[in-house]
Amino acid sequence: MDKSIIEIQDLSKSFDGHQVLRGVNLRILKGETVTILGGSGTGKSVLLRLITGLAKPDAGTIMIGDRDIVPLKESELYPIRRRVGMLFQGGALFDSLTAGENVAYPLRSHLKLSETEVWDVVREKLRLVGLEGVDGLMPSNLSGGMKKRVALARAIAIDPEIVLYDEPTTGLDPANTKRICHLIRDLQRLLGVTSVVVTHDLDSAHRVSDRLALLSGGRIVMMGTPEEFNASPLEEVQAFASGAVSDE
């Protein structure tokens, strides 16, 4: 039986009386790439924040490996977060740090390495995302696509088991969108990571995913391979695929 690395059961979350998640159930297997699809306000990014422990659900369980992270205190979440890297929607680079210093940041925060070791890792991670030689550049000197790739290098700096991607292709031109999709697949293959991608971009989802999950009405209404998703007769799937559900 395939081993799950993330297992979510009956997860609910409300904000100011508005219920965003209404009993989400989701099982993600070790080493696979799962994309969570949905329109604006469906709770995709909220779900990622819950998985990282940056927010607490109102009810439900979130198993990372064999541990439910929901009841954990902030200090107890530290070793869990060590296993999870995240690419934030806007990249979220520190503007005052060089590209290399951005990638070095989690290494210095989580690991006890010499400066020589830190910079060896920085250059290796930047090489993996196709950005050799940019470690001395400031974020203001990078294109949007390069910023996303530096942020991805930072997300994988401490060799996480799980990488979470929040709208990784938003704001990118077609060439950079294709490049990021290739990187998601390449890192899964090269590093053996489990990837969870949140997007409203069905095209990109098909390029990177082993399985797709559609979040609608606060629940996962369908989960399956891209082929199963395309063939699904469910009204919510058909509406999303036809563009009736947008991110606007």
Secondary structure, 3 states (H helix, E strand, C coil): CCCEEEEEEEEEEEECCEEEEEEEEEEEECCCEEEEECCCCCCHHHHHHHHHCCCCCCEEEEEECCEECCCCCHHHHHHHHCCEEEECCCCCCCCCCCHHHHHHHHHHHHCCCCHHHHHHHHHHHHHHCCCCCCCCCCHHHCCHHHHHHHHHHHHCCCCCCEEEEECCCCCCCHHHHHHHHHHHHHHHHHHCCEEEEEECCHHHHHHHCCEEEEEECCEEEEEECHHHHHHCCCHHHHHHHCCCCCCC
